[in-house]
Each structure stands twice: as C-alpha cells, then as structure tokens.
Amino acid sequence: MNNFEKSSKTRINTKDSEIVFSVHPKIYPKEVLLKACYIIVDKVYVYIDAPKKDEFTVLLKTKTRSTKKQLEALRNEFLNELLNASVRKEIAQKNKTIIEYIVGGAINAALPSSSKGPQEPSRANSDEDDIKKIEQEIEALKKELEQEDFSAGTYEEDPLNIKRPLQ
C-alpha cells in the first residue's frame, strides 16, 4: 500500500467489484468532482458521499467482475479525470473575460443593425430610403393585382392545360 492509498483511505472489495477512497474538497472542489464523475460514469457506477466537512468519499463499482489491479487502475483513471477537470476549471476562470468578449462580439455581430444602438446619419438615411423603395414596390404590385383579369375561367376549366392525369 502506497502513501496515497493510506491518506485517501482506499478500500478495495473484489467480491463486489468496488473501490472506495476519499478526496479532499480543498484540492478537488465539488464541481470538479462531479465533472470527473460524469466523464467516468459510462464505465462504472459512481457513488459520492460527504461524511465529513473536509472529505468526499467516492465509491466506484464496476458493471462487471473486476480484479484488484483493475479496480486500482480504475481509481487511478478517476484521479486523472479529477486532475483534468481541475485544470480545465482553472483555465476557464483565467479566460473568463476573453470568453465574455468573444461571445459578446458574436452576439453583437448577429444582431440586426437597427438594434445595435446609434447609427451614423448616412446609414440611417440609407435604411429609410430602402424602406421607401420597398413600400413603393408593394404599392405597384397591389395596383398590378387590381388590374389583373381573373375572368379567364375557373380552376376547373384549366385554361393553361396544367391539370393532367398522372401516368
């Protein structure tokens, strides 16, 4: 038994294919512990407890029979995932401001120009001109529609010979 196994109170039960050990929350906070559990949950059943304020107890139970070596390897893999999640958390905290700027810039770029705040006068005038042109086109289409002669026949008469039997 090495020093870690002593300090982490590691217990191995090969009969039930489970390994129990403790993790200190000052080293690995709850958020980090949960992320590591999520990553390994497809391989094993994970049980977490906090019997003391300064200790998490983790029980990893394999889905199939496992040897002592396999259980120790599983614990080591879990501890590596704890370290990985811890480093990711630190990196995210350090890059939080940069991430906020990038996301804010992306959202700002996706917004329509009218909701981005004050515009340059020439841009605002250009938008108004575009709206006037569109309104004029709509009015012209309405007039054209009013002048259209729909008395050529009913849909049942099929003057354009559109209706054909399917072959």
N, C-alpha and C positions, 0 to 999 in steps of 0.2 A: 504494500500500500504506500503510495507516494504522499507528499505533503498536502497536495491539493485534495486528495481523497479524504485525508484526515480533517482538514479545515472545512471542507464542504459537506462533511458528514455523509459521505456516499455509502449507500446500502444497495447491494445487488441481490435480487431474488430471481434466480434462474428458473425456479419452479413455475413462477407466474410470469416470467419473461418481462421483468420490470427493474428499473433502476431509479433510485431516489437520491437526490442531492439537494443541497441548499445553495442559494445565490444571494449575495449581499446587495440590497437595494441602492446603496450609495455608489456601488460600482456599476450595477446594471439596473436602472430605474424600471418601474412597472411598464412603461411604454415600450422600452427596448425588449424587455422580457416577452411581452405579448407579440411583438413583431417576430422574434425568433421562434416562438411557438407556432405562429401562423405559417412560417416557412417549412417547418418540420412536420406539421400536422397530417400531411398525406402519408407519412411513413409510420407514424406511431400515434397512440392515444396520449394526450398530454393533460396532466392534472397539476394545478397550481394551488398552493395554499400559502398563507402568511401567518404562521403560528406565533411569530414574534414581530415586533415593530421593525426590527433590523434584520429580517430574514424572510426570503421566499423559499418555499420548498417546492421542488419540481419533481414530478413522478412521470417518467416516460415508460409506457407499456407498449411493447411491440405487438403487432397484429398476428404474428406467428411465433413459434417457439424460437428462442434465441439463447446463445451461449453467453458465458461471462464476457468473453472477448468482444462479441458483437454488441453487448449492452454497453460496455466501456467505450467502444467505438462510436456508438450512438450518442452517448453523453458528450464525447469529445466533439462530435459534429454539431451538437446543440450549442456547446460552448463557443464554437467558432461562429455560429449564427448569431449568438449574443454579441460577440465582438463586432461582427459585420454590421448588425443593426445599430450598435452604439456609435460606430464610426459614421454611418450614414446620418444618424441624428445630428452629430456634431457638424458635419458638412452642411446639412440643411440649415442649421442655425447660423453658421457663418455666411451662407449665401442667401439668407432670407431677404435682405434688402435688394440684392441684384434680381432675385426671382420676382419680387414685387414690381420692380421697374419693368422687367421684360413682359410680365403678364399685363400690367397697366398699359404699356405701349401697344401690345397686341390688341387689347380691348379698344383702346382709343383709335387705332387704325381701322378697326372693323365697324366703328360707329358711322352713321351717315353724317355727312358734312354739316347738316343743319343742327345737330346736337353736340357738336364739338366746341361750342362757345362762340365768341365774337369772331366774325369773318372780316376779311378785307372787303372794302366797299365794292371793288370791281367784281369780286366773286359773288357777292350778294346780288348785284345787278344782273350778272350773268344768269343766276338761278331764276330771277324774276322774269328775265327775257325768255328763258326756256319754258317756264310755266305758261307764259302768254302764248307762245307758239303752239304748245300742246292744246291749250284751250281753243285756239283758232282752228286747229285741225279737227278737233271734236265737233265744233260747230259746223264745219264744212261737211263732215261725214253725216251729221244729222240732216242737213239740207239735202244731200245726195240721197239719203234714205227716204226722205219725204217725197222726192220726185220719182222714185223707183216705181215701176208699174208691175204690180203683183197680180194683175188680172189675166196673165197669160194662161192660167189654168190651175187646177188643183194638183196636189201631190199625187192624187190617184190617176190623173191623166198622163203624167210622166212626159212632158213636152221635150225634155232633153234626153229621153231614152236611157235614163240611169237605171231604172228598175229592170233587172234581167234575172231570169231564173238561175239558180246555182246549178252547176253541172257536175 
